[in-house]
Amino acid sequence: MLEGVNVALGVTGSIAAVKTVELAHELRRRGATVRGVMTDSAQGIVHPWAVEFATENDVVTEITGSVEHVDLCGYDGWADVFLIAPATANTVGKIAGAVDDTPVTTCATTALGADTPVVIAPAMHEPMYDHPGVLEAIDTVSGWGVEFVDPRLEEGKAKIASEEAIVCDVARAAGDRPLEGASVVVTSGATSESIDPVRIITNRSSGKMGRAVAKACYVRGADVTLVHDGPEVPYADVRDVESAAEMLAATRAACEDADAMVSAAAIGDYTVAESDEKIRSGQELTLDLEPTPKLIDEIRAEFPELPIVGFKTETSGDEEAMIEQARTTLERAGLAFVVANDASVMGKDRTRALLVHAGDAARYEGTKAGLGGEIAESIAAVLGADETSK
């Protein structure tokens, strides 16, 4: 996600600075090169040696005649993005007022003047975060194009955002945004049909692929709505659903304002009348299964111009058969393209897939995160072609 990206990591005097070492490691695990910048207050919480160890680079603890701020964040500076994590109320206020009395605030002013992307992850006690001056400072700095990673409001504290949220926003700030301004709806994971208050019918889909697509679209600038029965994620507006009917209703509502939709969910093909009480075990049981509506057909009928990406899972392992089935779905529903894969990849981090368009099919083998990126780029190309044809 951050391959080849240079991140200058500013650390200020919040107790959340104790998380800086792991954050630096996570940025590097995602491909970034990291150099630390620390205030005096931050050095009272985490030692510069720890940040040096985590980044494998010297840490800037003062601005000297070597003009470290310009070297890092100035015109043609080293950094592709300046990340301040954690950022105190004091630091945010100083940035808004162009006050440069720490290495971090001096780098921030330099980055803003040089048009280097800046990402800020605040962390403080909640009453400080709610102070009118702090909120005004955040609004001011946001108006300059700075990305704020919203803190988690828990236990009277505005706790620093998760590493995943920070990494996503750094990638979004540092990279190209071919989906800037686009609204993308993604369905993900399995659906479940209730047999009784205890039992369900479901499938083996983990939702990893759908979440990878949603994250990749967000990083490329899109506003993402994720419809699934799964966890809250920092890169999308989540619509929590369980059954196929709930997923269809939520997707239909989300597509009212969408520019594209990706149907990555493994939606149950059958539903059943639910028993109000638990069915006792130890007896023979016959379930009358009823087919569920095909989500992409329903969405296509209601939104005839909406670009839709479909997924087609098969078990044969025969590429030609997979392409043929994918093309049948593509033509029936008028899809932008179809991602065909084998059921054996369910729940795994790596995948093998075919991106099937009307005229060709491209093979992919690698991580689901990588495939998510390929799909997001293809969506951007489809939306770009649509805009050109208007």
Residue pairs with C-beta under 8 A, 6 or more apart in sequence:
1 30
1 31
1 167
1 168
1 171
1 219
1 369
2 27
2 30
2 31
2 32
2 167
2 170
2 171
2 174
3 30
3 31
4 31
5 31
5 32
5 33
5 80
5 81
5 170
5 171
5 174
5 175
6 32
6 33
6 34
6 35
6 78
6 79
6 80
6 81
7 27
7 32
7 33
7 34
7 35
7 79
7 80
7 81
7 82
7 83
7 170
7 174
8 34
8 35
8 36
8 37
8 72
8 73
8 78
8 79
8 81
8 82
8 83
8 107
8 111
9 20
9 23
9 24
9 27
9 34
9 35
9 36
9 37
9 51
9 55
9 83
9 85
10 37
10 38
10 82
10 83
10 84
10 85
10 87
10 103
10 104
10 107
10 108
11 17
11 20
11 36
11 37
11 38
11 39
11 42
11 46
11 51
11 84
11 85
11 86
11 104
12 38
12 39
12 41
12 42
12 84
12 86
12 87
12 88
12 90
12 91
12 102
12 104
13 39
13 40
13 41
13 42
13 44
13 45
13 88
13 90
14 45
14 86
14 87
14 88
14 123
14 124
14 160
15 45
15 123
16 85
16 86
16 123
16 159
16 160
17 42
17 45
17 46
17 86
18 45
18 46
19 86
19 160
19 163
20 36
20 42
20 46
20 50
20 51
20 54
20 85
20 86
21 46
21 50
21 51
21 53
21 54
22 54
22 163
23 85
23 163
23 166
24 34
24 36
24 51
24 54
24 55
25 54
26 163
26 167
27 34
27 83
27 167
27 170
28 34
28 54
28 55
30 167
30 171
32 170
33 57
34 54
34 55
34 57
35 55
35 57
35 58
35 59
35 60
35 72
35 78
35 79
36 48
36 51
36 52
36 54
36 55
36 57
36 59
36 60
37 59
37 60
37 68
37 72
37 103
37 104
37 107
38 48
38 51
38 59
38 60
38 61
38 103
38 104
39 91
39 102
39 103
39 104
40 61
40 102
41 88
42 104
43 61
48 59
48 61
51 59
52 58
52 59
60 68
60 72
60 103
60 107
61 103
62 103
63 69
63 103
63 106
67 74
68 103
68 107
69 103
69 106
69 107
69 109
69 110
70 77
70 110
71 77
71 78
72 78
72 79
72 82
72 107
72 110
73 79
73 82
73 107
73 108
73 110
73 111
73 114
73 116
74 110
74 113
74 114
74 116
75 114
77 110
77 111
77 114
77 116
79 111
79 116
80 116
80 117
80 174
81 116
81 117
81 118
81 119
81 170
81 173
81 174
82 107
82 108
82 111
82 116
82 117
82 118
82 119
83 118
83 119
83 120
83 121
83 166
83 170
84 91
84 104
84 108
84 118
84 119
84 120
84 121
85 119
85 120
85 121
85 123
85 149
85 160
85 166
86 121
86 122
86 123
86 160
87 120
87 121
87 122
87 123
88 122
88 123
88 124
89 122
89 124
89 128
89 129
89 131
89 134
91 102
91 104
91 105
91 108
92 120
92 122
92 134
92 137
92 138
92 141
93 99
93 133
93 134
93 137
94 100
94 101
94 102
94 105
95 105
95 108
95 109
95 112
95 120
95 137
95 141
95 146
96 136
96 137
96 140
96 141
97 137
98 109
99 105
100 106
100 109
108 118
110 116
111 117
111 118
112 118
112 144
112 146
117 145
117 147
117 173
117 174
118 145
118 146
118 147
118 173
119 146
119 147
119 148
119 149
119 166
119 169
119 170
119 173
120 141
120 146
120 147
120 148
120 149
121 148
121 149
121 151
121 160
121 161
121 166
121 169
122 129
122 138
122 148
122 149
122 151
122 158
122 160
123 151
123 158
123 159
123 160
124 134
124 151
124 157
124 158
125 156
125 157
125 158
126 153
126 156
126 157
126 158
127 156
128 134
128 158
129 135
129 151
129 153
129 158
138 148
141 148
142 148
147 169
147 172
147 173
149 161
149 165
149 166
149 169
149 234
150 161
150 165
151 158
151 159
151 160
151 161
152 158
152 159
152 160
152 161
152 162
153 159
160 166
161 234
162 234
164 233
164 234
164 235
165 234
165 235
168 215
168 218
168 219
168 234
168 235
171 219
172 218
172 219
172 220
172 221
175 219
175 220
176 220
177 220
177 221
178 220
178 221
178 377
178 380
178 384
179 217
179 220
179 221
179 222
179 376
179 379
179 380
179 383
180 220
180 221
180 222
181 221
182 217
182 221
182 222
182 223
182 259
182 260
182 379
182 380
182 383
183 222
183 223
183 224
183 225
183 257
183 258
183 259
183 260
184 214
184 217
184 222
184 223
184 224
184 225
184 258
184 259
184 260
184 261
184 262
184 379
185 224
185 225
185 227
185 251
185 254
185 255
185 258
185 260
185 261
185 262
186 210
186 213
186 214
186 217
186 224
186 225
186 226
186 227
186 236
186 261
186 262
186 264
187 210
187 227
187 228
187 247
187 251
187 261
187 262
187 263
187 264
187 265
187 267
187 295
188 207
188 209
188 210
188 211
188 213
188 214
188 226
188 227
188 228
188 230
188 264
188 265
189 205
189 206
189 207
189 210
189 211
189 228
189 229
189 230
189 265
189 266
190 202
190 203
190 204
190 205
190 206
190 207
190 229
190 265
190 266
190 268
191 202
191 229
191 241
191 242
191 243
191 244
191 246
191 247
191 265
191 266
191 267
191 268
192 200
192 201
192 202
192 229
192 242
192 243
192 268
193 200
193 201
193 202
193 243
193 244
193 268
193 270
193 271
193 272
193 274
193 292
194 200
194 242
194 243
194 272
194 274
195 201
195 272
195 274
195 275
195 279
195 287
196 274
196 275
196 276
196 277
196 278
196 279
197 275
197 276
197 277
197 278
198 278
199 279
201 268
201 270
201 271
201 272
202 268
203 266
203 268
204 266
204 343
204 346
204 347
205 265
205 266
205 346
205 347
206 346
206 347
207 228
207 229
207 230
207 265
208 347
208 348
208 349
208 368
209 264
209 311
209 351
209 368
209 371
209 372
210 226
210 228
210 262
210 264
210 265
211 226
211 228
211 230
211 233
212 367
212 368
212 369
212 371
212 372
213 262
213 264
213 372
213 375
213 376
214 224
214 226
214 233
214 235
214 236
214 372
215 233
215 235
215 236
215 369
215 372
216 369
216 372
216 373
216 375
216 376
217 224
217 262
217 376
217 379
218 224
218 235
218 236
219 235
219 376
220 376
220 377
220 380
222 376
223 237
224 235
224 236
224 237
225 236
225 237
225 238
225 239
225 254
225 258
226 233
226 236
226 237
226 238
226 239
227 238
227 239
227 241
227 247
227 250
227 251
227 254
227 265
228 238
228 239
228 240
228 241
228 265
229 240
229 241
229 242
230 238
230 240
232 238
239 250
239 253
239 254
241 247
241 249
241 250
243 268
243 271
244 267
244 268
244 271
244 292
244 293
244 295
245 271
245 292
247 265
247 267
247 295
248 293
248 295
248 298
251 261
251 295
251 299
252 298
252 299
252 302
255 261
255 299
255 302
255 303
255 306
258 303
258 306
259 306
259 307
259 383
260 306
260 307
260 308
260 309
260 336
260 379
260 382
260 383
261 299
261 303
261 306
261 307
261 308
261 309
262 308
262 309
262 375
262 379
263 295
263 296
263 299
263 308
263 309
263 310
263 311
264 309
264 311
264 339
265 295
265 311
266 313
266 346
267 292
267 295
268 292
269 291
269 292
270 289
270 290
270 291
270 292
271 289
271 290
271 291
271 292
272 287
272 288
272 289
272 290
273 288
273 290
279 285
294 333
296 308
296 310
296 329
296 333
296 335
297 332
297 333
299 306
299 308
300 306
300 308
300 333
300 334
304 334
307 336
307 379
307 382
307 383
307 386
308 333
308 334
308 335
308 336
309 335
309 336
309 337
309 338
309 339
309 375
309 378
309 379
310 326
310 329
310 330
310 333
310 335
310 337
310 338
310 339
311 338
311 339
311 340
311 341
312 322
312 325
312 326
312 329
312 338
312 339
312 340
312 341
312 356
313 340
313 341
313 342
313 343
313 346
314 321
314 322
314 325
314 340
314 341
314 342
314 343
315 342
315 343
315 344
316 322
316 342
317 342
317 344
319 354
322 340
322 341
322 342
322 354
323 340
323 354
323 356
323 361
325 340
326 338
326 339
326 340
326 354
326 356
326 361
327 338
327 356
327 358
329 335
329 338
330 337
330 338
330 356
330 357
330 358
336 378
336 379
336 382
337 355
337 356
337 357
337 358
337 378
337 382
338 355
338 356
339 353
339 354
339 355
339 356
339 371
339 375
340 353
340 354
340 356
340 361
341 351
341 352
341 353
341 354
342 352
345 351
345 352
345 353
348 368
349 367
349 368
350 365
350 366
350 367
350 368
351 364
351 365
351 366
351 367
351 368
351 371
352 363
352 364
352 365
353 363
353 364
353 365
353 371
354 361
354 362
354 363
354 364
355 361
355 362
355 364
355 374
355 375
355 378
364 370
364 371
364 374
